[in-house]
Amino acid sequence: MNKKLNLFLPTQLIMLLAALAWTGVCFGDKLPFLTIGTGNTTGVYYSAGHAVAKVYNPSGAEHGFLMDAEASNGSVDNINKVLDGTWAFGIAQADMLFKAQEGWAPWFGTPHNNLRAVAALYTEAVLFVVRKDREIRTLADLRGKTVNIGAPGSSDNENALLILDAAGLKPGTDLTINERMTVDASEMLEKGSIDAYIYTVGHPNLSIREAAVSGRKIKLVPVDPPLVEEFTRKRAFLTKTRVNTAYYPGLEEQKDIFTIGVKAILFTKSDTSNATVTAVVSELIDDLDRFRRQHPAFGEVALEELGRDTIVPLHPGAEAVYRQRGLMLGTVSHSRQQEVAVMRGAPYRKEVR
């Protein structure tokens, strides 16, 4: 299995060398670093954070600061550390930002109205990675199986519980639930301690690619099509997305998979200066092609979508740039605004711009 990691080592090495190079610049020029909280080192958040820093840093001296990216436990960890001031920026799924804003679990009773979107970076897909020898083709086939749903409070855990409930599967009754961190799941699957795990991630993903070429064959099982329609209709932070299985040559079944998607949002707090956010967004727009080249998951990022359907409000510094560049604006489109209002249990009121 470790030999397969060599497929990704050049990219990781380039990121490390780039980070070291910019560390030297910072020490020489006494420029401060602003940190982006990302995710585990095998995930796309980690690549996204480094990609943003790589795009921004060549012009960092002009703006008076540089950026770096740190590994983390994902969306919840990033939101909490941005809120407490540990990090200036973070990457999180749109659904977790919405829950933090509204005071839903895991922030139950404590709404955080100071979260602000900077850019919608790419779309992640919600999939179940399953052992091929267990004959799991749909969610119903998970009955009687052992499924890892991610650590409590994680977006994977939240998504899994919602999806399993909608599929009529009761944890503990219809299937056995394991709540280990998703980063450990591919190894657990190979050892045979679980039959499947849920993973909300951009593609291609190193962990899944590693699992696809391991001794135990795997399959990727999407959310059932009727549930995709139901969830994307009722939840503004969810969308439909496609996964190209050609990214995983170890899979025997090579066909596009359509499933639930959720946007990965670069975010900050409302008290981050307009100048800081304007600088980051401007550099990202000006060199978006470089960002796209950093990972296949970013290849289809559209310029006009960077500031759209971010669910939480845009930071004023970001919105100013999008307006100035004549790009599509809106925290969410009007149809999405209506869905957000419904989720809050409030009547829809069209925002006048």
PyMOL commands that set and color helices and strands:
alter all, ss='L'
color gray80, all
select helices_A, chain A and resi 2-7+9-29+44-63+75-83+94-102+132-134+139-142+155-166+182-191+206-212+225-234+245-247+274-286+288-293+296-298+303-305+316-324+334-344
alter helices_A, ss='H'
color red, helices_A
select strands_A, chain A and resi 33-37+66-70+89-93+115-131+146-148+176-178+196-201+218-222+238-243+257-269
alter strands_A, ss='S'
color yellow, strands_A
deselect
rebuild
show_as cartoon
